[in-house]
Amino acid sequence: MNTESGPGGASKTVLDVKNLSVDINVPAGTLHAVDKISFHVDEGETLCIVGESGCGKSITSLAIMDLLPGRASLTADTLMLEQENLLVISKKEFAALRGNRMGMIFQDPMTSLNPVYRIGDQMEEVFIHHGKGRRKEARERAEYLLDKVGITAARSRLVQYPHQLSGGLRQRVMIAMTLMCGPTLVIADEPTTALDVTIQAQILILLKDLQKEFNMAMVFITHDLGVVARIADRVAVMYAGSFVETGTAQEVFEKPIHPYTQGLMACIPVPGSVTSGERLGSIRGLVPALVGDLEGCMFRNRCDSVHKACETGYVGLNALSEGRGYRCRMSVQECIDAGTGNLLTTGV
């Protein structure tokens, strides 16, 4: 992992996270929403965190942005934005980073944009607040970015209100607003979920193009493996607050190791391999409650290869190489052999 640009233009690490945990006090006890996850993102790189609803993806993004609810507590060994230690800075210093050097694209732009302010006013406020320039420069920057994200007649859009724009246009406005101060890190929390498939594809292409142009690091949160295949450089598969498999997009898609990753892949219908009337793949059972003392493998109640040893102790992430790992007591070959039949029958 590089912290500075090296020989030959090696990318530097923009975000470095080690052993991040988030606990939330609830009436039943302590909810372990995120449990000791580690990752890094380099400039110009996209890390996709993928998993089903409730696994801890969005809480992870809120932890990085210092937007956790009051009942939540964060611990980590490392939480660095470039050379800035986010664990020791004050709330005021964090606020100066948020929207400036680090930006976030939220899932639903209609609830993220203020309905009573014009688009231009909301975009310009970010620029002026962080001391990037005065009103004239802010208006020019906003118009430039609206044009850059593919919104025609950008100047006239600046005086419109959010309700006057379609869902796709509102999401483009959110992306432009995130880029107002030129952040080095962008966190996109399921930004295409509320959009139809055609608009979703356009937004993904737009994000990749903008990332390449501005050389941003991006953490992309999603539950859609189709989106992951389109946009990811590296993938972290999340389940019950932990990463159960990590690797490059090619490694994870070509050779999924963890039973949960294999189950996700098996749920994808493949054209030509699934006949009419045939059952699609699924993962049985439910995500366990993450309240109180947790022990053993969190996936054991849904795993077809569970055995006695899975019930106790702590199951760590087995590192296979730099950035490639899986969280299971079985060997790589045992995991693959156990999942081969299921994968073959679904054509994945």
Order of alpha helices (4+ residues) and beta strands (2+ residues): beta-beta-beta-alpha-beta-beta-beta-alpha-beta-alpha-alpha-alpha-alpha-alpha-beta-alpha-beta-alpha-beta-beta-alpha-alpha-beta-beta-alpha
